[in-house]
Amino acid sequence: MRATWSGAPARTSVAESQSAGATPHRHRGTRAIARMVEYAPSTGGLALWVKHQNAPERQALSTSGSCVVTDGCTIFYGAEFEKLPLPEQVGHVAHEVLHIALRHPQRYLDLQHLLGDVDLALFNICADAIVNSALSHVSWLQLPSHAVYLDKLLKTTLQLEQPVDQALLQWDVETLYRAVDDRAAQGRRGKGAGNSAGAAPNPSNAGNAGAANASRRPTAESGGPGQPAEGQRAARVLAMGRASQADLVPGPATQGPPEEAAEAARQWRERLTRAHAGDGAHSMLRTLMADLPRTRTPWEQVLRTQLARSLSQEPELSWSRPSRSYLANQGRSGPHHRMPFEPGTSPNRAVPRLVLVVDVSGSIDDELMQRFAREIEAITRRLAAGITLVVGDDRVQRVEVFKPGRSKLSEMGFNGGGGTDFTPLLEEADRHHPDITVVLTDLDGPARYQPRCPVLWAVPQAFASAAPPFGRKLVLS
């Protein structure tokens, strides 16, 4: 196992680090990590896969009193962290390591992209409850006295009495957040930018991120103007976690490309599983949780694979033309021996054809529409495929044909409304004899016609439970 260590932050000079009694290759969590590895070599060793960085001496990480925060990639240590007893330091580091291993900051951004408005303070408390419960059985570390636990949160807010082990096997952070978030729904759509990680998670502005977290802890009586009022469950959760420290500060460095995020989730799931099995009865984790990171293949990768299979040029034998090797040898294997005729190959079609059907009934988000259009453009340009665009709702509004590499879907506007009937759209698509038809829709409407080619239904995450009438469904998240 390779450890990733970082010294003092860039804005802290070597002289300042040495004056504080630290060497450039050490950080404030070194002693706590050594204790974790001593007592639980495998699960404690998860900290060695995490980046660690000291915050400048005179800078607070957050206004809520946090002495340690994480952006999902790095743990940042404030100056107050060194003043804590060693068991409390171990509790803080183990807590943050689990936040990173379970990818809570990244999952906050994913949930925000899906729902639009996700309260970071409420999400932070839900994530804390799961992490604290997973560590609650460990005697060689000390969690804060005001720590929130999953069984108490379920009993207080949902009136559910479950043992900790059973609750950890049932509840993940997204399910728990949705269950306790009963705030008014008005104004949630489009407010994600305001609730996103407004400050970059690094020591130079971690205080601003903490201030943003603290400002997003309204009470049931003091919902600000334009802010959705909390329901009873959300208010109880916020009251339970009012004394806890806001330690999740997602920012620009938190989430990378979809392919990298999927690979990171897979790696952390494997590390957690192997570490828990390696330590056995001495594992730092109470049990393997339902909150383990999920491995999900990005929809962009699935779309590329499906279109490549249908649109790639597959050569086939052609008896009307000889092979290149036959021509190079002039049909002879020697001065007096003729070779048998060897057929060549030719493309099985002149230009691969894709029909893209866009449902403009008003249920597709504009940003998702643009992402999907850019992905289609890149794939067809690489495969030299022509595109036929069919736009409509309960009728065909317009049809446009683009030559290979000439489509500009991302620059087009798609306006419409009302209900949807896929029958006329699919009939129009089949008239162009495509190799594959892709339908961007919410699957809310009848389809009384099935084209002869394969059909791929591209559906937003909000309609993932809808069943396609035929063909394959691809969920765009």
PEFEN-V771480 format. One record per backbone hydrogen bond with DSSP energy under -0.5 kcal/mol. NH is the residue of the N-H (numbers start at 1). CO is the residue of the C=O. E is the energy in kcal/mol with one decimal. If there is no record, write none. Layout:
nh | co | e
NH | CO | E
NH | CO | E
//
This chain:
nh | co | e
3 | 1 | -0.5
4 | 48 | -1.9
5 | 3 | -0.6
8 | 24 | -0.6
9 | 54 | -0.7
12 | 9 | -1.8
13 | 11 | -0.6
17 | 13 | -2.0
18 | 14 | -2.7
19 | 15 | -2.3
20 | 16 | -1.3
21 | 18 | -1.5
22 | 17 | -2.6
26 | 23 | -2.2
30 | 27 | -1.7
33 | 29 | -2.3
34 | 30 | -2.2
35 | 31 | -1.8
36 | 32 | -2.1
37 | 33 | -2.5
38 | 34 | -1.8
39 | 35 | -2.2
40 | 36 | -2.6
44 | 40 | -2.7
45 | 40 | -0.6
45 | 41 | -0.6
46 | 43 | -1.2
47 | 44 | -1.5
48 | 45 | -1.8
49 | 46 | -1.6
50 | 47 | -1.2
51 | 73 | -1.4
53 | 75 | -2.5
54 | 7 | -0.6
55 | 77 | -3.2
59 | 56 | -1.6
61 | 66 | -0.6
65 | 62 | -1.1
69 | 76 | -1.7
70 | 247 | -2.5
71 | 74 | -1.3
75 | 51 | -2.6
76 | 69 | -2.9
76 | 74 | -0.5
77 | 53 | -2.3
78 | 67 | -3.2
81 | 78 | -1.3
82 | 79 | -0.9
83 | 80 | -1.0
84 | 81 | -1.3
89 | 85 | -2.1
90 | 86 | -2.6
91 | 87 | -2.0
92 | 88 | -2.2
93 | 89 | -2.6
94 | 90 | -2.8
95 | 91 | -1.9
96 | 92 | -2.4
97 | 93 | -2.7
98 | 94 | -2.0
99 | 95 | -1.7
100 | 96 | -2.1
101 | 97 | -2.9
102 | 98 | -2.7
103 | 100 | -1.0
104 | 99 | -2.4
107 | 103 | -2.2
108 | 104 | -2.1
109 | 105 | -1.7
110 | 106 | -2.1
111 | 107 | -2.5
112 | 108 | -2.3
113 | 109 | -2.2
114 | 110 | -1.5
115 | 111 | -3.0
116 | 112 | -2.6
117 | 115 | -0.9
118 | 116 | -0.5
120 | 118 | -0.6
123 | 119 | -2.5
124 | 120 | -2.7
125 | 121 | -1.9
126 | 122 | -1.9
127 | 123 | -2.5
128 | 124 | -2.5
129 | 125 | -2.3
130 | 126 | -1.6
131 | 127 | -2.3
132 | 128 | -3.2
133 | 129 | -1.7
134 | 130 | -1.8
135 | 131 | -1.3
136 | 132 | -0.7
136 | 133 | -0.5
138 | 135 | -1.7
142 | 87 | -2.1
147 | 144 | -1.6
150 | 129 | -1.1
153 | 149 | -2.3
154 | 150 | -2.5
155 | 151 | -1.9
156 | 152 | -2.4
157 | 153 | -2.4
158 | 153 | -0.5
158 | 154 | -1.6
159 | 155 | -0.5
160 | 154 | -1.7
162 | 160 | -0.7
167 | 163 | -2.6
168 | 164 | -2.5
169 | 165 | -1.2
170 | 166 | -0.6
170 | 167 | -0.9
171 | 167 | -2.8
176 | 172 | -2.5
177 | 173 | -2.4
178 | 174 | -2.4
179 | 175 | -1.8
180 | 176 | -1.7
181 | 177 | -1.9
182 | 180 | -1.5
184 | 229 | -2.4
188 | 185 | -1.6
191 | 188 | -1.9
195 | 191 | -1.2
196 | 192 | -0.7
196 | 193 | -0.6
198 | 196 | -2.1
202 | 200 | -2.1
205 | 202 | -1.8
206 | 202 | -1.0
209 | 205 | -1.7
210 | 61 | -0.7
210 | 206 | -2.4
211 | 207 | -2.3
212 | 208 | -2.3
213 | 209 | -2.3
214 | 210 | -2.8
215 | 211 | -2.5
216 | 212 | -0.9
216 | 213 | -0.8
217 | 214 | -1.3
224 | 222 | -0.5
227 | 224 | -2.0
235 | 231 | -2.1
236 | 232 | -2.1
237 | 233 | -2.2
238 | 234 | -2.5
239 | 235 | -2.0
240 | 236 | -2.4
241 | 237 | -2.1
242 | 239 | -0.9
244 | 241 | -0.8
247 | 245 | -1.0
249 | 70 | -2.5
249 | 247 | -0.6
254 | 251 | -1.8
255 | 251 | -0.6
261 | 257 | -2.4
262 | 258 | -2.4
263 | 259 | -2.0
264 | 260 | -2.6
265 | 261 | -2.2
266 | 262 | -2.0
267 | 263 | -2.4
268 | 264 | -2.5
269 | 265 | -2.1
270 | 266 | -2.1
271 | 267 | -2.5
272 | 268 | -2.5
273 | 269 | -2.2
274 | 270 | -2.7
275 | 271 | -2.7
276 | 272 | -2.4
277 | 273 | -1.9
278 | 274 | -2.4
279 | 275 | -2.1
280 | 276 | -1.4
282 | 279 | -2.2
283 | 280 | -1.6
286 | 134 | -1.9
290 | 168 | -3.2
292 | 289 | -1.1
296 | 294 | -0.7
301 | 298 | -0.5
302 | 298 | -1.7
303 | 299 | -2.7
304 | 300 | -2.3
305 | 301 | -2.1
306 | 302 | -2.5
307 | 303 | -2.4
308 | 304 | -2.4
309 | 305 | -1.9
310 | 306 | -1.3
311 | 307 | -2.7
312 | 308 | -1.7
314 | 312 | -0.6
315 | 313 | -0.6
316 | 346 | -2.4
318 | 344 | -2.8
321 | 318 | -1.0
323 | 342 | -2.3
327 | 323 | -1.8
328 | 324 | -2.6
329 | 325 | -1.8
330 | 327 | -1.1
331 | 326 | -2.3
332 | 329 | -1.8
333 | 337 | -1.7
334 | 337 | -1.0
339 | 331 | -3.1
343 | 341 | -0.6
344 | 318 | -1.3
344 | 321 | -2.9
346 | 316 | -2.1
348 | 314 | -0.5
354 | 386 | -2.2
355 | 436 | -1.9
356 | 354 | -0.5
356 | 388 | -2.6
357 | 355 | -0.6
357 | 438 | -3.1
358 | 356 | -0.5
358 | 390 | -2.7
359 | 357 | -0.6
359 | 440 | -2.6
360 | 358 | -0.7
360 | 392 | -1.9
365 | 363 | -0.5
369 | 365 | -2.3
370 | 366 | -2.2
371 | 367 | -2.2
372 | 368 | -2.5
373 | 369 | -2.3
374 | 370 | -2.5
375 | 371 | -1.9
376 | 372 | -2.4
377 | 373 | -2.4
378 | 374 | -2.2
379 | 375 | -2.2
380 | 376 | -2.5
381 | 377 | -2.1
382 | 378 | -1.9
383 | 379 | -2.1
384 | 380 | -0.6
385 | 380 | -2.3
386 | 352 | -2.4
387 | 402 | -1.6
388 | 354 | -2.6
389 | 387 | -0.5
389 | 400 | -3.5
390 | 356 | -2.9
390 | 388 | -0.5
391 | 389 | -0.5
391 | 398 | -2.5
392 | 358 | -1.9
393 | 395 | -1.5
397 | 391 | -2.8
397 | 395 | -0.6
398 | 391 | -1.6
400 | 389 | -2.2
402 | 387 | -3.3
405 | 385 | -0.6
406 | 403 | -2.3
411 | 408 | -1.1
412 | 409 | -1.6
415 | 413 | -0.6
421 | 393 | -2.2
422 | 446 | -2.3
423 | 446 | -0.6
425 | 421 | -0.6
426 | 422 | -2.9
427 | 423 | -2.2
428 | 424 | -2.0
429 | 425 | -2.0
430 | 426 | -2.2
431 | 427 | -1.1
432 | 429 | -1.3
433 | 430 | -1.5
435 | 353 | -2.7
436 | 353 | -0.9
437 | 454 | -2.5
438 | 355 | -2.6
439 | 456 | -2.7
440 | 357 | -3.0
440 | 438 | -0.5
441 | 439 | -0.7
441 | 458 | -2.2
445 | 443 | -1.0
446 | 420 | -0.6
451 | 449 | -0.5
454 | 435 | -0.6
456 | 437 | -2.8
457 | 455 | -0.5
457 | 472 | -3.3
458 | 439 | -3.1
458 | 456 | -0.7
459 | 457 | -0.7
459 | 474 | -3.1
460 | 441 | -0.6
461 | 476 | -1.5
463 | 460 | -1.7
464 | 461 | -1.8
466 | 463 | -1.5
472 | 455 | -2.2
474 | 457 | -3.4
476 | 459 | -3.3
476 | 474 | -0.5
477 | 475 | -0.7
//
